[in-house]
Amino acid sequence: MNDVIKELSLLLLYLTSWEEDAVIAKVRRSWKGYPFEILDDLTEEEFISDSRRSKSVYLTEKGIKKAQETAKKYQIEDDNI
C-alpha cells in the first residue's frame, strides 16, 4: 500500500506543479503538503529534490517521467504529458 501512496503522491505533486525559471533552466515545483515520510522516500528515490527550509519541492526529470507514466497508467489526461 505504501508504494501506491508514494506513486499517487508523486502524481499529485506533478499535477499541481508549476514551471518556474531557475538560474540554469526551467524547473517544476510543487507545494509539499504531503506526509513527510512519503516526501522523504520520494527524495531518496530521486523523484523530487526537497529542502527542509522551503515549503515547496522540485520535481526531478526522473520524477516528472515517473509521474507522467503514472498518469497514463491511471488514464489521467494532462496537458503537460
C-alpha positions in Angstrom: 0.0 0.0 0.0 2.9 2.4 0.8 4.1 2.1 -2.8 0.7 3.1 -4.1 0.6 6.1 -1.8 4.1 7.2 -2.9 3.1 6.7 -6.6 -0.1 8.7 -6.2 1.6 11.4 -4.1 4.2 11.9 -6.8 1.4 12.1 -9.4 -0.4 14.8 -7.3 2.8 16.7 -6.8 3.2 16.7 -10.6 -0.4 17.6 -11.4 -0.4 20.5 -9.0 3.1 21.8 -10.0 4.1 24.8 -11.9 7.0 25.7 -14.2 9.5 28.2 -12.9 12.6 29.8 -14.3 15.7 28.8 -12.3 19.3 30.0 -12.8 20.2 27.4 -15.4 16.9 26.1 -16.8 13.2 25.8 -16.1 12.1 23.6 -13.2 8.9 22.1 -12.0 7.9 23.0 -8.4 5.0 21.9 -6.2 3.9 22.6 -2.6 4.8 19.9 -0.2 1.6 19.3 1.7 2.1 15.6 1.9 3.3 13.3 4.8 7.0 13.9 5.4 7.7 10.1 5.3 6.4 10.0 1.7 8.3 13.1 0.7 11.5 11.6 2.3 11.0 8.4 0.3 10.4 10.3 -2.9 13.6 12.3 -2.2 15.6 9.2 -1.5 14.4 7.7 -4.8 15.5 10.9 -6.6 11.9 11.8 -7.8 11.9 15.1 -6.0 14.5 17.5 -4.6 13.4 18.5 -1.1 14.6 21.3 1.1 13.8 21.4 4.8 13.6 25.2 4.7 11.3 25.5 1.7 7.5 24.9 1.6 7.9 23.5 -1.9 9.8 20.8 -3.7 11.4 20.5 -7.2 10.4 17.6 -9.3 13.5 15.9 -10.9 13.5 14.8 -14.5 13.2 11.2 -13.2 10.2 12.3 -11.1 8.5 14.0 -14.0 8.9 11.0 -16.2 7.6 8.6 -13.4 4.6 11.0 -12.8 3.8 11.1 -16.5 3.9 7.2 -16.7 1.6 7.0 -13.6 -0.8 9.5 -15.2 -1.0 7.3 -18.2 -1.4 4.2 -16.1 -4.4 5.7 -14.3 -5.7 7.2 -17.6 -5.4 10.8 -16.4 -5.1 13.3 -19.1 -2.7 16.1 -18.5 -1.6 19.0 -20.8 2.0 18.6 -19.7 2.3 15.0 -21.0 
